[in-house]
Amino acid sequence: MKVLVAIDSFKGSVSSVEASKAVSLGIRDVFTDAEILSVPLADGGEGTVEALVHAADGHVIKQRVTGSLNQTVDAEYGILSDGKTAVIEVSSACGLPLVPIKHRNPLITTTYGVGELICDAIERGCRHFIIGLGGSATNDAGIGMLQALGYNFLDKNGESVGLGGGELRRIRKIDTTHVHPVLKSCTFKVACDVTNPLYGPNGATYVYGPQKGATPEMLEELDAGMESFSQVAFHKIGLDIQSINGAGAAGGLGAAFAGFLQAQLQSGIELVMELANIEEKLGHVDFVVTGEGKIDGQTSMGKAPLGLSKLAQKHGIPVIALAGAISEKGSTLNSQGITALFSIMNEPMSLEEAMAKDVTSDHLRFTTCQLFRLIRAIR
């Protein structure tokens, strides 16, 4: 018996590594000599650093940087075993959960800390970057990150603007004199699973701004700032950043990476699977076990379990998906590569109790054990 275990994190409960360990124990409760390939999974969001560091035998760097509210925060990123590739989740520096609800204000929140993480990795010898977008508290079109990298944004009087989305409308000129000299030899691959433009009704501000604390008045000001900045950027770099698919990701960081750092924006799960050599690991596998905290309609829109399942389907390998909860819409995944879906919940309990780390791990192990007892009986 050879099984590939690749599970996304159960957010707020167990990490991808912890979930994979519980499932592996459940398999070995039945097949003691099973060959298990455990590959932590992520889709470019939370858990991407952990998954890729684990898959590529890398290590984690802890660094103090500027947080969303221009305060110091403790962030971390990964450096893979080649010593040249850094993996950064932008949420580590400017994530929405780091900002208390009463303090959320995209007019002032900044991505400066993301740029500081990039600079730190450059100083440690990294020249290739894997960036996970998503979950930011910002709406500054990435100018904070670019400011940390040496870009200078000037107002009509030739003075440097400050930090935050509220500064975008003031920008009239972009000075690149002091941009970090090593940037031109760096490459960026960005995990981006949204296609929102930078501004407009479907842009970063109107779609994601409200959850970041934007009032109706702020939305109008911020969106106008995004549009104004895109015009200034066009005159500087000759690229219409509004037209980039995913420009609006993470409050416009997608536009900053693609427009100013020549980044490739691509599917998060496809990027992670490529770097973790998932397809190569599928060779001669009997089963794939995947999953995440909740399987629903969003899973069918490119989340980690679906990406893995489509790859397994190509190789004719059965896929078992485990989740804390499965909605009726999850059944559509049966036609997209997932052979069977199972909830790990086996008795009534509160959400708080169900999400306790030990409870989730025990349920993952028990459910996996029962499924593989069935597999043993019919083989």
N, C-alpha and C positions, 0 to 999 in steps of 0.2 A: 504494500500500500504506500503510495507516494501522494502527498497532499501539499498544495500550495495554499498557505494561509496568508491572506492579505486583507486586513480589515482597517477601515477608517476609524478614527477616534469616536467614542460615544461622548459627545461634547458635554462637559460639566460632570462627567462620571469617570470613564477610564480612557487612557491614551491609546493610540494605535498599538504601541508596543505591549501594553498591559492586556488589551483585548486579544491580541495574537497569542500571548502566553496562555491565557485562559482557554482559548479554543484548542491550542496544541495539547494542553493537559487533558482535555476532554477526548481528543482523538486517541491519545496514548492510554487512556483508561480502557479502551477497547482493543486497539491494535498497538501492543506494547513495542513492537519493532518497526512501527511506521516511520517512513522517511518524510520528515516535515520541513518544508521550506517556508520560513516565516519572513514575510516582507511587509513592514509597516506601510500603510497606504495613506495618501492625502490627495487633495484636489487643488492644491495651491494656497489654500487658506490655513486655518489653524492646524498645527501638526505637521506642516510641510518640512520645517527644519528638522524636527525629530525623525521623521520618516527617512529623509535623504541622508542625514548624518548616520543613522543606523544602517541603511542600505549600502552606503559607500565608506563605512568604517572611518567616519570623520570625527570631529570634536566640536564642542560648543564653546563659543567665546561670550563672556559676559562683559557688557560695556555700559557705562553711564552716558546718557545722551540727553538732548533737549526733547522734552515731551510735548504733547499737543498744545498744552497751555503755557509753553515757554518755561517750564519748570524741569528740574532734573528727574529722570526716571532710569530705572535699571532695565536695560534691554539685553537681548542676546541674539546671536546668529550662529550659523554653522560654517565650518570650513571642512570641505571633503578631503579624502585621503591624499589627493594629488597636491594639496597645499596651495592650489591656484584657484580653486572654485569656492566661492562663498554663497551660502543660501540665506536669504533674508526674508522674513515675514514683516511687511510694513507695519502690521498691527502691534509688533513688539515695541515699536517706538511711538506710534500715534494711533493705537487701537481705540475704538469707541468704548470698550469696557474700562479703559484706564481713566476715563473722564466721568465723574459723577454727573448724573442727569441734570442737576441744577446748574452745573457749570458748562454744559454743552453749548457751544456758540461757534459755528463755522466761520464767522467773520474774523475770529482771532486765532482759531486752532491752526497749527502749522505742521508741515511734514519735515521740518528741519532735521529732526533726529534720524530720519531715514538716510539723509545725505551724510550725516556723521557716521553712521554704521558703514556706509560704502567707503568713506575715507579711511576708517579704521582698518577695514579689510584690505584696502589698497596698500596701506602702510605695512601690513603683514604679508604682502607678496601676492595677494589675489588679483587676478586679471579677468576672471570669468565670474559672472554673477547670475544666480537663479533667484528671481524675485517673486514672492507670493503677494499678490494684491488682494485687497478685501479687508473689510472690518475697520476702516479708518474713521477717525472722528473729524476728518478734515474736508475742506472744499476749496483748497487753494491752488488747484491746477498743478500741484507739484512744485510751485515756486520756492517753497521752503527747502525742499530737498536740493533744488538747483542752487539756492543761495549758499547752502552748506558746501556745495561742490565748487564754489567760486564764481557763480553767475551773479551779476549785479543788475538789479532791475531799478531803472531810474524814472523819476516823475518828470513833469514838464519843466521843472527848474533844475534838472540834472542831479537831484538829490536821491539817494537810495531810499526805496520804500521799505516799510517794515515787514512784519510777518503776518500771515493770515489771509484768508480769502477776501477780507474787506479791503486789501491793498491792491487787488488786481486792476480795478478801474483807474488807479493812479499811474499805472505803468505806461510810459511812452517810449522807452528805449531799453535795449538789452545790451549790456557791456560784458564781453567774454574775455577781457584782458587777463583776468586772474583765475580763470577756470583751471581746476586741477590738471596739471600737464599730463598725467598718466591716463586720464579718462579716454583719450583718443586710441589707446591700445587695449581698452577693456571691451568686453562683449557682455550683453545683457539679454537673458531670456526671461520673459515675464509671464507668469501664470495668470491668465485673465479669462474668466468665463462669462463676462458680460459684454454686450455689444453697444452699450449706450454711447452716444456722441458726447462731446464736451459740454455743449449748452443746448438750450431749447427745451420743449415740453418733455422729451425723453432723455434729456441730458442729466449730468451728474447732480445738479442742484435740485431740480424739481422732483426727481425720482428718489434720491437718497438724502437730500438735505433735511427734510423734516425729522428723520430719526436721529440726526446729528444736532438737533436743537434749533433749526432754522424756523423763524416765524414767517408768515406770508410776506411781510415787508422785507425780511432778509433774503428770501428766495429771489425776489425781483432784483435786489441789489447784487447778489452773488452771481446770478445768471448773466446779468449785464456785464459784470466783471469778467466772467469767463469768455464772453463774446469779444469784449474789448482786447483781452490778453491774446486771444487767438489771432486777431488782426495784427497786433504788434509782432507776435511770433512769426507770422507769415512773412513780414517784411525783413525779419532777421535771418530766418533759416530757409525761407522759400518753400515751406511745407504747410499745407492747410491741416493743422492738427485736429480741427473739427471733423474732418472726413475720415479719420482713423477709427476703425471698428474697435471699440473698447476704450476710446479716449477718455470717457467719463468714469472709468473704473477708479475706485478709491479716491473719489473727490477730484478727479482729473489727473491723478498720478499716471494713468495710462498714457495720456497725452504727453506728459513730461518725459517719460521713459522712451516712448516711440519717437517723439519729435526731436528731442535734444540729445538723447543718448543712443539713438538708432537701435533701440531694443526690438526684439521680435516678440509680439504678443501672441500667445498660443494657449490652447486648452490646458488647464491646470493638470488634470488627471493624465492627459497624454504626455505632458512634459515629465511628470513624476514617474510614470511607467517607463518612459524612455531612459531616464537617468538611473532607475533601479534595475534596468535590464529584465523587466518582467517577462517579455515574450521569450527570451532565452530560457528563463526559469520554468516556463510552461512545458518544456520538452519532457515527454513521457509521464506527465502528471495524471493521476487517476481522477482527482477531484480538486476543485478550487472552493475555498470557503472565504467569503467576503462579508461585508455588512457595514452598518453604521447605526447611530442612535435611533433614527427614525427613517423608515423607507416610505416615501410618499410621492406625490407628483413632482416635487423638486428633484428627486433622485433620477427621474427620467430625462432631466434637462442637463445632464452632463456631470452628475456627481460621481465620486470615486467608484462605488460598486458597479455602476453601469459601464463605465469606461473599461474596467477590468473584465466584466462579463462579456462585452462585445469582443474583446481580444480572445478570451477563452472559447467563445462560440466559434470563432474562426478556426480554431484548432480542434473543435469537436469535444471539448472537455466539459463535463457537467459542473454547474456552479450552484452552490448552496449559499444563500444569503441570510444572515441573522440580524435581527434588529430588536430594539426595545419595544417599538410599536410599528405596525404596518397598516397603512390606510388602504382603502379599497382601490385607489388609483395605483397602488403599488403592483397590482396584478398585471398591469400592462407591461411590466418588466419581464414577464415570462416569455414574451415574444421577442425580447431584445437580448437574450443570452442568459438570463437567470433561470435555472432549471426549477428551483423551488425556493420559496420564502418562508421563514419561520420566525415567529416572535419568541423571545427568550423568557417572556413573562408567563409564569405558571400558577399564580394565585393573586387575588386582589391585594393591593397595597397602595400607599400614597406615592405620589410622584417623587417626593423627597426621599422616601425609603428606597424606591426602585432605583434611583440614581446614585445611591451610596456605592462607593467604589467596590467594597467587598461583595455587596449583593449582586451588582452587575457581573463581576468576575465569576461568582459562583453560578449564576444563571447561564452565563455563556458556556461554562464548562459542562454543566448538567445537560443543557440542551444539545450540545455537540456530542456528548457521550451517548445520549439516547438515539440520535440520528445515526451515528456510526455503529451502534448495536444493530439497528435495522439493516444498514448496509452489509454488515458481516453476515446477518442471517440470510440475505438473499443472494450473496455472492456464490 
